[in-house]
Amino acid sequence: MEVVRVQTIATTLSNKIDTIPFEFIRPVIEQPAHTTFAGPVPEIPTLDLSDPDTDNLVRTIAKTSSEWGLFQVVNHGVPVDVIKRLQSVGKEFFELSQEEKELYARPPNAMSLEGYGTKLQKEVAGKKAWVDYLFHNVWPPSRNNYKFWPKNPSSYREANEEYAQCLREVVDKLLVLLSLGLGLERNVMREAFGGDDLEYLLKINYYPPCPRPDLALGVVPHTDMSALTILVPNDVPGLQVFKDDHWFDVNYIPNALIVHIGDQVEILSNGKYKSVYHRAIVNKNRVRISWPVFCSPPSDMVVGPLPQLVNEENPAKYKTKKYKDYEYCKLNKLPQ
Ligand SMILES: O=C(O)CCC(=O)C(=O)O
């Protein structure tokens, strides 16, 4: 069965004002217009990785990872040009003809998430999100399936490989700071997630302009099943985070990396760090694009609360299981 992409629907609607198909209209309790916090947004911490005061970095990352589960990173060492190239080739891919994009379509019922236009989870009441995707692994090279990497533009592969290389250094630094923030040795988290075998899955979210952004959602509320997710958006805001019963906008900081604490870090830390509950809203006039990279343990890696963090007063709050079993339950909405 042919799937109609949101980008195609948006183009067809562009001459009509103020209408979107019924299946994109969220129930009132989910609609951004009714649920976005309207007052001054409390500041979500920013981590300056060039800060020579490691104790300060550790304190900041531990506090924001416990309170928000999200922070932005500046002076992270990923050159601006590398980010710009990643964004430029991704945008060019989505501007190709529909026919050319479909060459990379995720095969129906595939086990892997990789491919174009995929829908990750079944939604309640048949509702749809206002977004198209491209997913493919970017690290380690042995996990890359280049049939899902666009050949056009021709620099797509180089730009993505370059970005993945740079990101590895940032992720390693963040895992050290997160370990120190729990009073652990510096390499504990990195090793617990597989060390050099940590896997990086890139997703490009393409949110076309939406005639009724007040009624639709780009990505529905969720936490990430990864250990960490590192995201770069284009300059159109849209990411929102849920805290203290409110949906807050995450502000756009040019060239910053947005870091989500994922479920595996929450589990490993036995709940000290929080996996961030978040969603994405869409824009009336402008295309929003985001590039999250989900950094996850290899599928056979067993993850559970670290024994160093569990005792009689603090019993384990989560099951210990293989990452692939966690992923299966999460994708199929089964209890963990
Ligand atoms: O686009 C964004 O800012 C958020 C994307 C996201 O949460 C996701 O793709 O899982």
The ligand as an SDF file (V2000), in Angstrom:
LIG
                    3D

 10  9  0  0  0  0  0  0  0  0999 V2000
   12.4720   17.5420   16.7340 O   0  0  0  0  0  0  0  0  0  0  0  0
   12.7070   17.5910   17.9240 C   0  0  0  0  0  0  0  0  0  0  0  0
   13.1430   18.6150   18.4750 O   0  0  0  0  0  0  0  0  0  0  0  0
   12.4460   16.3860   18.8060 C   0  0  0  0  0  0  0  0  0  0  0  0
   12.5060   15.0830   18.0450 C   0  0  0  0  0  0  0  0  0  0  0  0
   12.2670   13.8760   18.8750 C   0  0  0  0  0  0  0  0  0  0  0  0
   11.9630   13.9410   20.0420 O   0  0  0  0  0  0  0  0  0  0  0  0
   12.3930   12.5480   18.2660 C   0  0  0  0  0  0  0  0  0  0  0  0
   12.5890   12.4560   17.0700 O   0  0  0  0  0  0  0  0  0  0  0  0
   12.3060   11.5410   19.0200 O   0  0  0  0  0  0  0  0  0  0  0  0
  1  2  2  0
  2  3  1  0
  2  4  1  0
  4  5  1  0
  5  6  1  0
  6  7  2  0
  6  8  1  0
  8  9  2  0
  8 10  1  0
M  END
$$$$
